[in-house]
């Protein structure tokens, strides 16, 4: 049956204690860490993607149940289903799916959950719609909404549209979280993969103020001499 309980049951069957333990360590679930209290059953991403295809017709209320579940793989599989539904939907349904996604951003609450969904739902939709929601997310107190804001722009970068990535990166320059530093640096690097001129224009203005992790990610593909130049400013 196409319901949330059957998805959860299938995930629990696929899970292994060894992988669950490794995932709990990798995603920093210890007290005081960003993934504190996240729960894993130990299902790989490829297995989740296959399961999501099997449940691609899952009703949205059932997807909502998955996103509310404390098990990480339930939320991620729910997002894979949502991405698949968005990809196959008409314009009216896509708008509804985007509203649903935005209403549930606080459940997209780890970096992999953001990265597997934000560009493919929100980023894709905003190619042709008002993007002000990204700026609201960029100023959110919620770290995952801030990450959604910058990672969603990956879709714009693929379309050679860099302006929003740079503006949101500028908003996040003083963010205090390492996961935001990495995300911004990564997106700046992606801009550079399309236009090194555009990336370096941004770096000339902001490199001195950028957190070191953000800068290192942004210049990762630069020649060694140029990397040293930026890092030694």
N, C-alpha and C positions, 0 to 999 in steps of 0.2 A: 504493500500500500504506500501511496505517496503522502506520508505524513512525517512530522518531526521525530516521533518516537522510533519509527523504522530507520531513519537516518542515524539516530543516536545508537540504536542497537547494532547497526552494521559497523559503525565506527568502533564501538567497543569490541566487536569480534576481530577487527583488523589490528587493533592496538597490541603492542608488546610492552612489558614492563621495562625492558632494556632501553627501548627508544623513548619511552615516557620519561625515564630518569635523565637521559641525555638531553632531551628537549627542555626539561625543567631547568637544567644547568645552563644550557645555551641561551635561553630566553630570560635569564636572571630573575628567577622567581623567589629568591631569598628575601628575608625581611629587610625592608629599606631599599630594595632594588626595584627597577621600573616594572618588572613583571610579577611583583609580589602577589601571591594568592592565585595566580593563573594555574590552571589544572590541565595536565596532559594525559592522554591515554596511550600515546605512542603510535600515531598513524602518519606515514610519510605523505608528503605533498602529492606525489604522483598517484598514490592510492586515493587521496581525497579528491583529486581532479576526476578520476574515473568514477568515483561514487557520485560526484556532483553531476556528471553527465547522465547517470542513471536516474537521478532525481531532478532533472532539469525542469520538469513541469510542476515542481512543488509549489503549492499555493503560497502567496506572500505571507499569510498569517503563520504558516508553518516555518517559513524562513525566519520570521520574527522570533519564533520560539528557539530556533537554533542560535540566533544572535544573542539571546538572553541567557543561554546556557553557560555555566562556568567553565565547561570543557573547551579548551582552546580550539581543538580540531572541529568541534561543532560550529563555532563561530566562523572559522575559516572555510569550512565546507559550505556553510550558508552563504558566504561571500562569493565563493566560486560559482554557486548556483545563480546568485544575483547577477554576476558578470555575464554568465552564459545567457540568462534571460534578457539582459539589456542588449546583448549583441544581436539577438534574434527578434527583438521587439519592433513594433511600429513606433512612430513618433509620439503618439499619445501615451502609449504604455511606457515608453522610455522616460517621459516626464514624470510619470507616477513612480517609477523605480528610483529616479533621482531624488524625489521628495522623500521616499522611504529611506534611502541611504542617508540623507542629511538628517533625518529624524533619529537615526541610530548611530551617529558618529561616535558617541561615547562607548559603544559596544565594539567599535573597530579599534580595539585597545591594546594593540601591540604593533611593533613596526612592520612585521610581515603581513599583518592583516591590512594595514594601510597600503603597503606597497603592491599587494595583489589585487587591490580593488579601486583605489582612488583614480589612477590614470584611465582605467577601463570603463568606469561608470561616470564619475564626476568630470574628469578631464575630457573624455570623449564628448559628453553632453555640452560642455561649456565652449567647445570649439565654435558653436554657432549660437550661444546664448550669453546673457549678461553674466559677467564673472565676479561681480561684487561679493558674492558669497565666499569666495576664496580669501578676500581681504578680511572679512569678518572672522573666518577660521584662523587666519594668520595672527590675529590679535587675541585669540581665545586664551583663557587660562588653562585649557586642557591641552596637554602635550600632543595628543593624538590628532586633535583638530588642527593644530599648527603643522604637524607633519603632513596631514592630508592636503593642506593648502599648498605646500611646496611640491609634494610628490605628484599631485594631480597635474601640475604643469608639464610633466614629462610628455604628456600627449601633445601639448602645444609645441614643445621643442621638436618633436618628430615632424610637425607641420611647419618647421622653421619660423615659429612665432616665439620670440624670446622676451618680449617686453614684460609680461606678467611674472615670469620666472625671476627676472632681475628685480622687479619692484618688491616681490614677496621676499626674495633673498635679503633685500635691504631692510625690510621690516624685521627680519629674524636675525640680523647681525648681532644683536645684543642678547639673544636668547641664552639661557643658562644651562640648557640640557644638551648633553653629548649627542643624543639621537637626532636632535634638530641640526646640530653642527654637521653631522655626517650627511643628513638628507640634503641640506643646502649645498654643501660642497659637491655632492654627487650630481645634483641638478646643474650646478655651474659647470662641472666637467662635461656634462652632456651638451650644454650650450657650446662649449669649446669644441666638442667633436663635430659640431655643425659649422661653427664660426669662431675660430680662435681670436679673431679681431674683436668680436663682441665680448667674449669672456675677458680678454685682457683689458679692454676699456673699463669694465667693471672692477677688475682687480687693481688697476692703477688708482682708482678712486677709493677702494675700500680695503685693500689687502692688509694695511697696517692695523686696522681696527678689527679684522676678522679673528675669531678664535682659531687657534693653531690647527685643531682637527679639521675645521671647515676649510681652511686654506690648503692643508695637505691633500684633502680629498679633491679640491678644485684643481690643483696643479699636478695631480698624480701622473698625467701623461705628458707633461712638459719635459723637454730635455733637462738633464741633470743640472747643468749650469744655470738654466733659467729658474729651476725649482729652488736652488740655493739662493739665488738673488731675491726671490720673493720671501723666502723663509728668514733671510737675514736682515730684512728691512726693520 
